[in-house]
Amino acid sequence: MEYRTLGKTDIKVSKICLGSMTWGYQNTEKEAHEQLDYAIDQGINFIDTAEIYAVPPSKETYGLTEKYIGTYLKRHPEKRKNLVIATKIAGPGVDYIRNGNGFSPPSGIEEAVNGSLKRLQINYIDLYQLHWTQRMTPRFGTMDYHHNWFSQEDKLAETLGTLGKLKARGLIREVGLSNEHSWGVMHCLRLHERDSQIPRVQSVQNVYNLVSRLADMDLTEVLVRDKVSLLPYSPLAGGLLSGKYQDNKRPTGARFSTWGQERMTRYINSHTDNAINDYVALARSHNISPAQMALAFVNNRVFVASNIIGATSMEQLKECIASEDIILNQEILQKIETIHTKNPNPSV
């Protein structure tokens, strides 16, 4: 397994990160522990979760994924020192989490951190991320930014300042963003430059895959030049890039089958279907698993520190982790760009 530097830190993370959002909804605690065992045995040292998981989020499953990781770590305390554990604080708008206030006032941040530490059964979090921000940003199936001067209060300085105090106390090691864009990343970096008590953001966790490469338009230049790591989520576009949903198939237990299309609207359109068909055909013409081709493309982007995979079965997990060894040749990469030019970013 290859290990890469997270941002400007001394933390080394595996090229593949084990995502966990299905644990507690599609996966049982036993299955979560089985995935952890296998992933760690394969050299994965990076585990990503969030307080709001499992997904789809609900009051009943809130925090359950962190609890599953916690019971695993309690059973295997010797493994903690070699793992990088990342979690996220939920933003505003979820009524059953801190009365919908997210991380405002700042006391909500410490409450959230302590809650995650308790569920994870650890005494510090390696990477603590803002799942989404206090202000409006285009995300989750919307592309355009609509500014409202009267309601866009910037809470980033206050939020990061509070995280800086928790970092000083040793409760978190580093800070990252999620579902963020170029302005937000640059703003956070400026805040750190102006005030050393505000921690530097080291990573951004955004959707990135063959049918959603919006980050390539400008965010990736910011990440490369300022040494902030991208941690891509949904690298298989919810499983679409595996080809398993072609011809309107809905495999039992799969995400589209279980969640319902209303949660996957970002991927439902004819342009995405056309691009998926082309990518799947390209992979098969070169005798590569479509899923592994899609993952290999993301794995080896220069701005990616670790690619967040997710699986509901051990078979899927093994296939995803095996993509670590695949390097796409120039012929395949050029054909990927041809497909991308024909149907650029059909999903947002």
N, C-alpha and C positions, 0 to 999 in steps of 0.2 A: 504494500500500500504506500502510495506517495503521500507526503505530508507537506503542507504549505503554511506560510506565515499568515496569521490573521492581522490584517491592517498593518499598523506600525508597532505591534506588540511583540512579545517573545513567545506567544502562544502558537504552537504548531497544531494544525487540524488536518485530519485525513481528507483526501481528495473527495471522498464520499462521506456525506453526513446522513445519519439515520434519522429520518423524520418519524413523528409518532402520532400524528393527529387522528389516526383511525383507532387508536387504542382507547377502549372504553365505549366504542360504538360498533365498529365493524370487527374489532379484535378484542378478545378476552385478555385478562391479566396473564394467564398462562401463555397465550400466544405472544403477547408483548415480551415476556421474559425469554421465550424461545428466540424471538427475533434479536433481542439484545445479546444473547449468548452467541448466536451465529455471527452477527455483525462484528462484535468485539474480537472473536476468534479470527476473523478475516482482516483485522488490523484497523477497523473503524474506531476512532477515539472521540468522535464528535456526535453528540446526541442533541437534537433540537425538539423543544416542546413549547407550550404556552399555557398560561393559567386558564384560558378559555376552552382548551381542548378537553374532551373529544369534539370532533367535527362530524356532522353539523352541531353547532353549539346549542346547549340547552342548560337550564338550571339544574336538571337532574345529573348531567354528566360534567358539569363545571369542575375543573381541577382533577378529574379522574385520571387523565393521562399522566400528570405529574405524580399522582399517588402510585400508579403502576411502576413508574421509574423508581420511586422511593422504596417500594417494597423489594425491588430487585437489588438496589444498592444496599439495603439493610441486610439482605441475604448474602451479598458479595461485597463487603466493605473494603476488601483489598483492591478492588477494581477502581474505586473512586479516584485515586491519585493519578491515574493514567487517562482519565476521561475529561473531556471538555463538555460541560453541561450548559446549554443555552436555553433560556426561556424568555417569555414576553409578557409584558403588562398590557392588559386590554385597554383600549382607548374608550372614550366616552360613548354613551348611547346604548349600553347593555344594562337594562334596568335591574337585573339580579346581581350585578357586580358593582359594589359600592354605590348603590342607588343610581346607577347610570352615569356617575361623574368621572369614571375612568381614573385619571391620575390628577384630578383637581378637587380639593386643594392638595398641596404637596404631601400632607399626612397620608393621603391615599396611596402614595408611592411606597412608603415604608410599610404600610399595611399589606400591600400586594407582595412586596419582596419577602416579608416575614411569612406570608401565607404559602408562597412557593417554596421557601426553604423548609417549612414544616412538612409540606406534602412530599417534597423530594427527599426528605430526611438527610439533608446535607447542611453544612454550616457556611458555605459560600457558593455563589453562582458565578460561573466563569464568564458568561456573556449575557447581559441583561438588555433586552431589546424593547423598543416601543412598537407595539403591534400595529398601531396606526396613530396618527397625531391628533392634536386638539383642533387643528384647522382643517379646512376642506382640501383634499387632494383627490385627483382623479384616480380611481382604483376600482377593483372588483367589477369589471365589465363596463366601466365608463372611461372615456378618453379625455374629454374636454374639461378644462378648468374654468369654473365660473366664480369670479371673485365678488365678494360682498364686503365692502369697506366697513360696514357697521357690525359685522358678526364674526370677523376673522381674527379673533384675539390670538396673538402669538404667545403660546405657553412654553416654547422650547427652552428659553433661558431659565425659566423657573423650574421646569421639569429636569433639565440636565444639571442644574445647580443642586437639586435635591439628590440626584443620583451620585453626584460628586461627593456629597457628605456620606452616603452609604458606601461608596467605594473607599473612602478614607477610613471607614470603620471595618473594612474587610469583608463586608457582606456581598459585594460584587467585585469582580476583577476588571471587566471592561464593559463598554456600552455600545449598543448598535441600534440601527433603525430598521424599520420594516414598512413596506408599502410607501416608500418615500421617493421623492423626485429630486432633480438637480438642485433646485432652489433650497430645499430643505437640507440636503447634505452640505451645500456650501455655507448656508446660514449656521449650521451647527459647528462647522469647522471654524468659521469666523468667531463665533462665541467663545470657543476654546482658545483661540489666539488672543482674544481680548482679556480673558480671565482664566488663569491657570487652574482655578478651583472648579471650573466646568470641564468635565472629562471629554476627551477627544472621542468622537464616534469612529469606530473601527470597521464597521460593516453595515451593509444594507441588504435586507432580505426581501427580494422582489420576485414576482413571477418572471420567468425567463425560459423560453423553449422555442422550438423551431417555428411555431405559429404565433409567437408573441415575443418579438425582439425589440420592443419599444425602447428599451434601455440603450440599444445601440445608437439611437439618434443623438443623444448627448450625455446621458448619465455615465456611460462607460468611460468617456474621456475624463470626466471628473474623478471617477474611481481610480483609473490608472495613474493620472498625474498626481493625485493627492494620496495615493496608497490607502484607499478604503476598499475593503474586500466585498465583492458581491457574493451573496449566499442564495443562489437561485432556488425558488420553490416551484412546484408543479412542472418539473422538467419534461414530463411526459404528457402535459396538457390534460391532466385528469385521467390519463390512461389512453387517450385517443391515439397518441403517436405509436402505441403498441400495435395498432390495427385491429384490436379486439372488438371495436364497435362498428367496424365497416359493415355496409349493407344493412344498417339499422339493427344490428345485433345488440342485445342487452343481456350479457352473461349474468347468471345468478350471483348475487353478492357483490357485483362490481359497482363502482361509484355512481355511474349514471343510472344504473338499475335501482340502487338503494336510495340515493339522495333525492332523486327526482330532477327533472330538467331545469326547474326554477333556480337551482343553485349553480347551474353550469351554463348559464345563458351566454357568458363571454365566449364560449366555444361553439355555440349553435348557430351556424349560418353556412350558406353554400360555399363561400370562399374558403372557410376552414375545411369543409369536407373535401374540396378539390385539392387543397394543399396537403392534407393528410394522405389522401390517396396517392399523390405523387411521391411523398416522402416514404411511404410504406413500400411502394413499387421500387423505388431507388434502392432501399435497403435489401430487399429480396433479390434484386438483380445482381447484387454483389455478395449474396449469401451471408448477409448479416441480419441478425434479429432487428426488426424495426425499432423495438424499444432500446436496444443497445446502441444503435446508430444515433438515435435522438439523444441519449444520455452521453455518449462519447463526444458529440458535438458540444454540449454544454460543459462537460468535464474539463475540456481543454481550452476553453476561452481564457485569454490572458488575465482577465479581470476577476476570474472566479477563484475563490479560495477553496470552497467546498460545495458540492452539489447535493442538495437535500432530496433524497429519495424517500419514497414511502411504499409500503407493500401490505397487502392483506393476507398473503399466503407466503409460505417459505419458498415455493417455486419462484414467485415473483421477486422475492428478496434476493435470492441467489443470482437470478438473471441480472438484476439491477447492479448488484455489487460487482459482478464479473465485467461490467462495462468499463471498470477502472483500467483494464489492460488493453482496451481498444484505442488505437490511434487511426483516425480516418486519413486516407491518402488524399492527395491534391485533386485527383479526378472526382472523388466523391464530394469533397468540399466545394469544388466548382459547380457541380450539379446541384448541390444544396442551395448555392447562391442563385442559380438559374431559377429554381422553384420559388425561392424567396422573392425574386424580382417579379415573377408572374403573379404571385399572391402575397404581397408584403403585409405582414402583421395582420392577418385576418381576425385574430383574437386579441382582446385587450384585457 
